[in-house]
Amino acid sequence: MSTSCNRFETVTSRRELLHKSASGFGLLALQGLLHADAVAAPPKNINPLAPKAPHFKAKAKRVIFVFMHGGPSQVDTFDHKPLLTRDHGKQYSGPRPRVVFAQTGNLLKSPWEFKRYGKSGIEVSDLFPNVGKMADDLCVIKSIHGSNAAHGGALLKLHTGSDVFVRPSMGSWLTYGLGTENQNLPGFITICPTLGHGGVQNWSSAFLPAYAQGTPIGNASIRAKNAKISHIDNPELKGNLQRMQLDLLQGLNKEQLAHFGHDPDLEGRIESFELAYRMQTETPKLMDISNESKATLDMYGIGNEPTDNFGRQCLMARRFCEAGVRFVQVTHSYKWDQHGNLKNDHEKNAREVDLPIAGLLADLKSRGLLEDTLVLWGGEFGRTPTAQGGDGRDHNPHGYTMWMAGGGVKGGITYGNTDDYGWFAQEDKVHIHDLHATMLSLLGIDHTRLVYRYGGRDYRLTDVHGEVVKKIIA
């Protein structure tokens, strides 16, 4: 009996156990935090652009963002609204946004017919007959919505997740999180980007390390055939002499770092010099499309007007992605803002981009690249179903269409819906934060774990929002 009592006397209560092990729990948590930091930050003396492991198995390796600057009309492209045709010219009696960009009049039907394409039967307007032929590869999301009806704020929201603060671009977040597959090229390239409506902030790394910054090739005012990366060549020094000069400069910079400690601006400068040196041999070859076959050039509409300019952008995007760049953006700028003259200008715009976009999809598919390349198409917002300026539409961020293709999304489907006239996202709504979360998920990244501490708090592309749209993932 006494033995039994002694045994029970040695048992530790739960309260005592928690008290004695509390510091151990803290150390376990600290170990997890330190491990996360170690994964996010590349080891010293290792190229920060080196490929990094995703959080989980990825379906896509890279992204091509085909950006239609100005805001194409969803009800004239990919969101067919029969009631809008039926009630053309009538007064709109439904709900309106609390804040409108400008006043609009009565309902305006689409000037274009819609047809069903492919086995999926996705409806596409006559503006995009060539893209329509790729319908079975498209995942058309009809319920996108944002928060800003002005171009500047809407562009920043789409590109960075914030319309009021300077934040890193989605391409910068991907480069920071995954690195790039080609150490001689940037992780993020933007071809002929717009200089307006946020300008460089749309491809900025903001507070992320400088190596995640987007590298522009030309800008919207330069034709694609003349677009170049600034200062890619040193006309004064070649070969070994340039390497010797760079080694001396880097040595001085590293002495400065050793003496004064961490300096992100100086570290970024060191990395940019090294990358620029390596790019001198790689980039000119990729931008020279003279070795492409005539069939490929014809596929993109290169050599013919009006498709030559945007066709070159799309072909360069394929070439850069094929070479290992993580995120490439091409921009059709700034042409889709039809407050009036909708029929003539939307038709002109579509003639410039329809064949090149379809060519890009077909080319990626024929090379086996579409399955792990996510193509994203869309503008900063859509348009109202009501008329403005006679034959025009106003800005509408409350319900519009974007589509994805390849990269692990289901092809030949539509997701979500707007109301009967196409003004508000209504069914299976997808916010811009949800779009970003889904894009990151397809690349193997948990958007809640891709964080960067700056100014005393953790930041991420999706801020404190965002849900992955799992139903569109294959």
Secondary structure, 3 states (H helix, E strand, C coil): CHHHHHHHHCCCCHHHHHHHHHHHHHHHHHHHHHHHHHHHCCCCCCCCCCCCCCCCCCCCCEEEEEEECCCCCHHHCCCCCHHHHHCCCCCCCCCCCCCCCCCCCCECCCCCCEEEECCCCEEEECCCHHHHCCHHHEEEEEEEECCCCCHHHHHHHHHHCCCCCCCCCHHHHHHHHHCCCCCCCCCEEEECCCCCCCHHHHHCCCCCCHHHCCEEECCCCCCHHHCCCCCCCCCCCCHHHHHHHHHHHHHHHHHHHHHHCCCHHHHHHHHHHHHHHHHHHHHHHHHCHHHCCHHHHHHHCCCCCCCHHHHHHHHHHHHHHHCCCCEEEEEECCCCCCCCCHHHHHHHHHHHHHHHHHHHHHHHHHCCCHHHEEEEEECCCEEEEEECCCCCEEEECCCEEEEEECCCECCCEEECEECCCCCCEEECCEEHHHHHHHHHHHCCCCCCCCCEEECCEEECCCCCCCCCCHHHEC
